[in-house]
Amino acid sequence: MNDLELNKIQQHWDTLISSAIAWAPKVITAVISALLIYLIGAWMIRMIKKLVEKAFKNVIWKHHYSFSF
């Protein structure tokens, strides 16, 4: 009886390990994709912020000097 239970436990561990090996490439790909999406998104947000700041500086500068004449 004890040998049968031990075999079942070993079979479960073998199944877990083979599943982990099968899913590892998918998990690694998902983590790398998420990291790239985060980095690219953060870069895009920084670039948009800089462009908006420049646009508003130009608008405010033109607005200020157009009324000062």
Secondary structure, DSSP 8 states (H G I E B T S, - for coil): -HHHHHHHHHHHHHHHHHHHHHHHHHHHHHHHHHHHHHHHHHHHHHHHHHHHHHHHHHHHHHHHHHH--
